[in-house]
Amino acid sequence: TMTGFEYHRFLNLVVDDGMSVTVIPVKLLYIDRERFTIQMPDTGYLLGKRQARRYACQGITAELGQSGFLARGEMLDFSPLSFRIRVAPCLDGSFHWLNPDQPVTLTLYRGQRIVFSDPCRLIDQTSSMSVKEIVLAPLMNQFHRFRGRKMRSPRVQLAPSSTISFEHPLSGKKVQRDIHDISVTGFAVREWDDDCVLIPGMIIPALTINCPGAAPMPCVAQVVYRRKEKKGLFRCGIVILDMDVVTYGRLSNILGNVVDPNVRVSEEIDMDSLWKFFFETGFLYPTKYSLIEPHRNAFKETYRKLYQENPEIAEHMVYQRNGRIYGHVSMVKAYERAWMVQHLAARPEPVTGRHTGVPLLRQIINYFEGFYRLPSYKMDHWICYYRPQTRFMDMFFGDFARHLRNPRACSLDTFAYKSHPTKSSVEPLPEKWLLKKFSSHDLFELERFYRNHANGLLLDVLRLGQDDADGSDSLEELYKRQGLTRRWKTYSLMHAQELKAVLIVNQSDLGLNLSELLNGIKIIVTDPTGLPWDILASAVARLTGIYEVEKIPLLIYPHTYLDNSGVSYEKQYLMFIMDMQHGKDFLDYLKGRLKARIRFLIKFLIRRYLKK
């Protein structure tokens, strides 16, 4: 084969730097099979300059679609303004089916991962009808990845400045950019026109946020806009699509400290100060402490793991000054796809009288805005138990549920709380009564009862009979990896083959929830008039042997069952459940309430000043 230089005729030296093409009419002095020698002239010719630099690609699969027409091939090169691909029709199609005057959908893959998929317009193509090279221009220069918000989360500029770094998903080259401003949901960077590589719609599977003095923060991101700011300079917006729980806590803490340095997210907390705060805010009262006291070492060890080891199953935020805590909120992952608010409280600073509830609530809103849509959290639902008379919690959760008036979006279920001894005699159930493992055959009757009675989200949270199909660790395995316990089993109480009640036996470490609502039995009575209390109590006694404490809580639904049975109980709990598809509505509602609260405080302070 003719592979040596001596079989070729040298014409010109052509230099393509991606931005322009330069032709230099050199003089050939010598050529042989392996080398050649040329003489460079003093001048060359610049043959046009592109609007944006082009970059070569390798290993990118291209798929072109238009109303049933499909072509596949490879991507050759790209710029922020256009793509060049080489494709052939598939599925016995023909390029005659491709209408160049109509938009097409271009999808680009690196391996099995989509890195771009958006509508484009066709601006040039070769004449071949078997394999074509096609040049496409993206139609969208900006799009909204998520639903719009009335008020955006605060953007901050970090000092010293932070950067992002990533391997470009199309070119494979390393890219680094300075961050102009950033929030928990995304950030903006700037690019010069001769070095633009960010394309609206492009997904970056492995982007790292680098803040001085902090560990690198990896995430999945997507470019959402590219906007010209001034001559030669473009601003690009990037949204965070996913980030693991621990990394998100670290990012939230960095940004939260800029907004209010007294609010800390997922930092190591002095446990003595936290216990003192629980007592001072009434969360730990004498009756509750009397239950904790015999097991205080186990409680303290659980809280040490939750608050000092920062596991991926728990998050917390405190408002703190000089080591003293004045506000606190914490969450744990309670079910496979549901997070539970453990505690939410604030108190004024004793010397200044400064209200801490408003700044804490503002930071909660900012934090919530970023995390609820991250896939790593597996957060389909957000739940919280609270006493009906706890006005602060009811204002935070209950008012929103009543405002939305849609139990399939946000529900409030009332449970009766009754403590029950774990060491009691186990009497045999009467004839025709049976306690067995819950089965799919019982699910229909349970759903029929609950839909007719409340039509809320309780069964969606419990996910009875459902398994996660994504191959990730179960919640029990996740807790076990952190040296903690979280599991539950479900049983059916039957009479003559008819379902009378469903009992969900929850187990967790002592103190995972200070009210032990994750370490007791939740009971849904599906036939309140056909289930005597003594039968239910006998069934409960058969299930309490697994617990190490003297008493466990029973949460019984509907709460009227015990009233109608003439059985006393200690208190009631409301169970707030929100479908996270309505997270935006919740944020908009809270922001409106927060603005109203701030206006009220300002007027109050003005009136007090004028009075003085």
Solvent accessible surface area in square Angstrom, and as a share of the most:
residue,aa,sasa,rsa
1,T,166,0.96
2,M,140,0.63
3,T,95,0.55
4,G,3,0.03
5,F,83,0.35
6,E,73,0.33
7,Y,119,0.45
8,H,114,0.51
9,R,193,0.70
10,F,52,0.22
11,L,111,0.55
12,N,68,0.35
13,L,54,0.27
14,V,89,0.51
15,V,70,0.40
16,D,84,0.43
17,D,77,0.40
18,G,10,0.10
19,M,16,0.07
20,S,15,0.10
21,V,37,0.21
22,T,40,0.23
23,V,27,0.16
24,I,25,0.13
25,P,59,0.37
26,V,17,0.10
27,K,128,0.54
28,L,68,0.34
29,L,100,0.50
30,Y,113,0.43
31,I,49,0.25
32,D,34,0.18
33,R,131,0.48
34,E,125,0.56
35,R,137,0.50
36,F,77,0.32
37,T,64,0.37
38,I,42,0.22
39,Q,99,0.44
40,M,104,0.46
41,P,52,0.32
42,D,149,0.77
43,T,100,0.58
44,G,36,0.35
45,Y,130,0.50
46,L,114,0.57
47,L,107,0.53
48,G,49,0.47
49,K,142,0.60
50,R,86,0.31
51,Q,152,0.68
52,A,5,0.04
53,R,60,0.22
54,R,44,0.16
55,Y,28,0.11
56,A,76,0.59
57,C,13,0.08
58,Q,155,0.69
59,G,65,0.63
60,I,3,0.02
61,T,58,0.34
62,A,0,0.00
63,E,33,0.15
64,L,0,0.00
65,G,16,0.15
66,Q,22,0.10
67,S,126,0.81
68,G,76,0.73
69,F,5,0.02
70,L,37,0.19
71,A,0,0.00
72,R,115,0.42
73,G,30,0.29
74,E,78,0.35
75,M,3,0.01
76,L,28,0.14
77,D,16,0.09
78,F,0,0.00
79,S,4,0.02
80,P,7,0.04
81,L,67,0.33
82,S,11,0.07
83,F,0,0.00
84,R,76,0.28
85,I,0,0.00
86,R,90,0.33
87,V,1,0.01
88,A,35,0.27
89,P,33,0.21
90,C,30,0.18
91,L,141,0.70
92,D,144,0.75
93,G,19,0.18
94,S,32,0.21
95,F,8,0.03
96,H,150,0.67
97,W,146,0.51
98,L,12,0.06
99,N,65,0.33
100,P,62,0.39
101,D,122,0.63
102,Q,96,0.43
103,P,68,0.43
104,V,3,0.02
105,T,63,0.36
106,L,0,0.00
107,T,14,0.08
108,L,0,0.00
109,Y,51,0.20
110,R,79,0.29
111,G,58,0.55
112,Q,178,0.79
113,R,126,0.46
114,I,74,0.38
115,V,0,0.00
116,F,1,0.00
117,S,52,0.34
118,D,20,0.10
119,P,48,0.30
120,C,0,0.00
121,R,127,0.46
122,L,23,0.11
123,I,78,0.40
124,D,85,0.44
125,Q,63,0.28
126,T,59,0.34
127,S,106,0.68
128,S,47,0.30
129,M,91,0.40
130,S,76,0.49
131,V,70,0.40
132,K,11,0.05
133,E,46,0.21
134,I,0,0.00
135,V,31,0.18
136,L,0,0.00
137,A,10,0.07
138,P,28,0.18
139,L,82,0.41
140,M,70,0.31
141,N,87,0.45
142,Q,89,0.40
143,F,35,0.14
144,H,147,0.66
145,R,110,0.40
146,F,63,0.26
147,R,134,0.49
148,G,49,0.47
149,R,64,0.23
150,K,161,0.68
151,M,61,0.27
152,R,144,0.53
153,S,4,0.03
154,P,56,0.35
155,R,81,0.30
156,V,17,0.10
157,Q,116,0.52
158,L,29,0.15
159,A,99,0.77
160,P,98,0.62
161,S,69,0.45
162,S,2,0.01
163,T,26,0.15
164,I,0,0.00
165,S,36,0.23
166,F,6,0.03
167,E,90,0.41
168,H,0,0.00
169,P,5,0.03
170,L,1,0.00
171,S,24,0.15
172,G,31,0.30
173,K,121,0.51
174,K,169,0.72
175,V,13,0.07
176,Q,115,0.51
177,R,34,0.13
178,D,90,0.46
179,I,14,0.07
180,H,49,0.22
181,D,16,0.08
182,I,1,0.00
183,S,2,0.01
184,V,13,0.08
185,T,8,0.05
186,G,1,0.01
187,F,0,0.00
188,A,0,0.00
189,V,0,0.00
190,R,99,0.36
191,E,4,0.02
192,W,143,0.50
193,D,51,0.26
194,D,66,0.34
195,D,66,0.34
196,C,1,0.00
197,V,10,0.06
198,L,0,0.00
199,I,0,0.00
200,P,5,0.03
201,G,3,0.03
202,M,0,0.00
203,I,36,0.18
204,I,0,0.00
205,P,35,0.22
206,A,75,0.58
207,L,0,0.00
208,T,33,0.19
209,I,0,0.00
210,N,45,0.23
211,C,10,0.06
212,P,79,0.50
213,G,98,0.95
214,A,34,0.26
215,A,51,0.40
216,P,85,0.54
217,M,0,0.00
218,P,69,0.43
219,C,7,0.04
220,V,41,0.23
221,A,0,0.00
222,Q,9,0.04
223,V,0,0.00
224,V,20,0.12
225,Y,32,0.12
226,R,14,0.05
227,R,106,0.39
228,K,126,0.53
229,E,69,0.31
230,K,123,0.52
231,K,186,0.79
232,G,10,0.10
233,L,14,0.07
234,F,28,0.12
235,R,37,0.13
236,C,0,0.00
237,G,2,0.02
238,I,4,0.02
239,V,16,0.09
240,I,5,0.03
241,L,34,0.17
242,D,29,0.15
243,M,4,0.02
244,D,64,0.33
245,V,11,0.06
246,V,62,0.36
247,T,6,0.03
248,Y,1,0.00
249,G,0,0.00
250,R,76,0.28
251,L,0,0.00
252,S,5,0.03
253,N,18,0.09
254,I,41,0.21
255,L,10,0.05
256,G,8,0.07
257,N,55,0.28
258,V,76,0.44
259,V,61,0.35
260,D,16,0.09
261,P,84,0.53
262,N,22,0.11
263,V,1,0.01
264,R,71,0.26
265,V,7,0.04
266,S,18,0.11
267,E,69,0.31
268,E,124,0.55
269,I,5,0.02
270,D,86,0.45
271,M,28,0.13
272,D,113,0.58
273,S,18,0.12
274,L,0,0.00
275,W,29,0.10
276,K,105,0.45
277,F,2,0.01
278,F,1,0.01
279,F,93,0.39
280,E,79,0.35
281,T,44,0.25
282,G,43,0.42
283,F,42,0.17
284,L,4,0.02
285,Y,74,0.28
286,P,118,0.74
287,T,93,0.54
288,K,18,0.08
289,Y,76,0.29
290,S,66,0.43
291,L,93,0.46
292,I,5,0.02
293,E,64,0.29
294,P,83,0.52
295,H,36,0.16
296,R,108,0.39
297,N,116,0.60
298,A,45,0.35
299,F,5,0.02
300,K,107,0.46
301,E,73,0.33
302,T,6,0.04
303,Y,9,0.03
304,R,87,0.32
305,K,40,0.17
306,L,5,0.02
307,Y,7,0.03
308,Q,57,0.25
309,E,90,0.40
310,N,52,0.26
311,P,8,0.05
312,E,56,0.25
313,I,0,0.00
314,A,9,0.07
315,E,9,0.04
316,H,10,0.04
317,M,6,0.03
318,V,3,0.02
319,Y,0,0.00
320,Q,31,0.14
321,R,86,0.31
322,N,160,0.82
323,G,39,0.38
324,R,90,0.33
325,I,3,0.01
326,Y,15,0.06
327,G,0,0.00
328,H,0,0.00
329,V,16,0.09
330,S,8,0.05
331,M,10,0.05
332,V,3,0.02
333,K,14,0.06
334,A,0,0.00
335,Y,1,0.00
336,E,40,0.18
337,R,55,0.20
338,A,0,0.00
339,W,1,0.00
340,M,1,0.01
341,V,4,0.02
342,Q,20,0.09
343,H,12,0.05
344,L,9,0.04
345,A,16,0.12
346,A,34,0.26
347,R,42,0.15
348,P,71,0.45
349,E,15,0.07
350,P,85,0.53
351,V,139,0.80
352,T,100,0.58
353,G,39,0.37
354,R,96,0.35
355,H,90,0.40
356,T,1,0.01
357,G,22,0.21
358,V,15,0.09
359,P,12,0.08
360,L,2,0.01
361,L,20,0.10
362,R,85,0.31
363,Q,9,0.04
364,I,12,0.06
365,I,4,0.02
366,N,19,0.10
367,Y,18,0.07
368,F,3,0.01
369,E,0,0.00
370,G,2,0.02
371,F,2,0.01
372,Y,26,0.10
373,R,44,0.16
374,L,6,0.03
375,P,83,0.52
376,S,48,0.31
377,Y,1,0.00
378,K,31,0.13
379,M,11,0.05
380,D,52,0.27
381,H,20,0.09
382,W,8,0.03
383,I,0,0.00
384,C,0,0.00
385,Y,17,0.07
386,Y,7,0.03
387,R,68,0.25
388,P,52,0.33
389,Q,123,0.54
390,T,53,0.31
391,R,139,0.51
392,F,68,0.28
393,M,17,0.07
394,D,15,0.08
395,M,61,0.27
396,F,5,0.02
397,F,1,0.00
398,G,0,0.00
399,D,22,0.12
400,F,1,0.00
401,A,8,0.06
402,R,116,0.42
403,H,109,0.49
404,L,45,0.22
405,R,208,0.76
406,N,61,0.31
407,P,56,0.35
408,R,86,0.31
409,A,0,0.00
410,C,3,0.02
411,S,4,0.03
412,L,49,0.24
413,D,5,0.03
414,T,30,0.17
415,F,0,0.00
416,A,0,0.00
417,Y,21,0.08
418,K,37,0.15
419,S,29,0.19
420,H,18,0.08
421,P,59,0.37
422,T,5,0.03
423,K,146,0.62
424,S,51,0.33
425,S,88,0.57
426,V,84,0.48
427,E,101,0.45
428,P,105,0.66
429,L,31,0.15
430,P,63,0.40
431,E,152,0.68
432,K,135,0.57
433,W,35,0.12
434,L,89,0.44
435,L,34,0.17
436,K,61,0.26
437,K,147,0.62
438,F,33,0.14
439,S,38,0.24
440,S,85,0.55
441,H,162,0.72
442,D,8,0.04
443,L,45,0.22
444,F,153,0.64
445,E,52,0.23
446,L,0,0.00
447,E,63,0.28
448,R,110,0.40
449,F,18,0.07
450,Y,0,0.00
451,R,75,0.28
452,N,114,0.58
453,H,97,0.43
454,A,32,0.24
455,N,57,0.29
456,G,1,0.01
457,L,2,0.01
458,L,0,0.00
459,L,11,0.06
460,D,38,0.20
461,V,2,0.01
462,L,3,0.02
463,R,46,0.17
464,L,14,0.07
465,G,79,0.76
466,Q,102,0.45
467,D,132,0.68
468,D,46,0.24
469,A,108,0.84
470,D,87,0.45
471,G,77,0.74
472,S,60,0.39
473,D,67,0.35
474,S,43,0.28
475,L,2,0.01
476,E,69,0.31
477,E,87,0.39
478,L,22,0.11
479,Y,0,0.00
480,K,131,0.55
481,R,135,0.49
482,Q,43,0.19
483,G,46,0.44
484,L,9,0.05
485,T,39,0.23
486,R,1,0.00
487,R,79,0.29
488,W,57,0.20
489,K,119,0.50
490,T,22,0.13
491,Y,41,0.16
492,S,0,0.00
493,L,0,0.00
494,M,15,0.07
495,H,57,0.25
496,A,52,0.41
497,Q,160,0.71
498,E,106,0.48
499,L,14,0.07
500,K,16,0.07
501,A,0,0.00
502,V,0,0.00
503,L,0,0.00
504,I,0,0.00
505,V,6,0.03
506,N,2,0.01
507,Q,37,0.17
508,S,12,0.08
509,D,33,0.17
510,L,28,0.14
511,G,0,0.00
512,L,0,0.00
513,N,7,0.04
514,L,5,0.02
515,S,19,0.12
516,E,28,0.13
517,L,9,0.04
518,L,1,0.00
519,N,10,0.05
520,G,3,0.03
521,I,2,0.01
522,K,3,0.01
523,I,0,0.00
524,I,0,0.00
525,V,0,0.00
526,T,10,0.06
527,D,39,0.20
528,P,46,0.29
529,T,140,0.81
530,G,27,0.26
531,L,5,0.02
532,P,66,0.41
533,W,52,0.18
534,D,96,0.50
535,I,14,0.07
536,L,0,0.00
537,A,22,0.17
538,S,18,0.12
539,A,0,0.00
540,V,0,0.00
541,A,10,0.08
542,R,102,0.37
543,L,20,0.10
544,T,2,0.01
545,G,63,0.61
546,I,86,0.44
547,Y,7,0.03
548,E,156,0.70
549,V,16,0.09
550,E,106,0.48
551,K,105,0.45
552,I,2,0.01
553,P,7,0.05
554,L,0,0.00
555,L,5,0.03
556,I,0,0.00
557,Y,8,0.03
558,P,5,0.03
559,H,49,0.22
560,T,56,0.33
561,Y,1,0.01
562,L,0,0.00
563,D,78,0.41
564,N,125,0.64
565,S,46,0.30
566,G,70,0.67
567,V,24,0.14
568,S,90,0.58
569,Y,48,0.18
570,E,96,0.43
571,K,32,0.14
572,Q,56,0.25
573,Y,14,0.05
574,L,21,0.11
575,M,0,0.00
576,F,0,0.00
577,I,0,0.00
578,M,0,0.00
579,D,22,0.11
580,M,13,0.06
581,Q,141,0.63
582,H,52,0.23
583,G,0,0.00
584,K,33,0.14
585,D,36,0.19
586,F,1,0.00
587,L,2,0.01
588,D,17,0.09
589,Y,38,0.15
590,L,6,0.03
591,K,16,0.07
592,G,37,0.35
593,R,78,0.28
594,L,13,0.07
595,K,99,0.42
596,A,45,0.35
597,R,100,0.37
598,I,49,0.25
599,R,126,0.46
600,F,103,0.43
601,L,30,0.15
602,I,91,0.46
603,K,119,0.51
604,F,80,0.33
605,L,94,0.47
606,I,91,0.46
607,R,135,0.49
608,R,120,0.44
609,Y,165,0.63
610,L,132,0.65
611,K,183,0.77
612,K,191,0.81
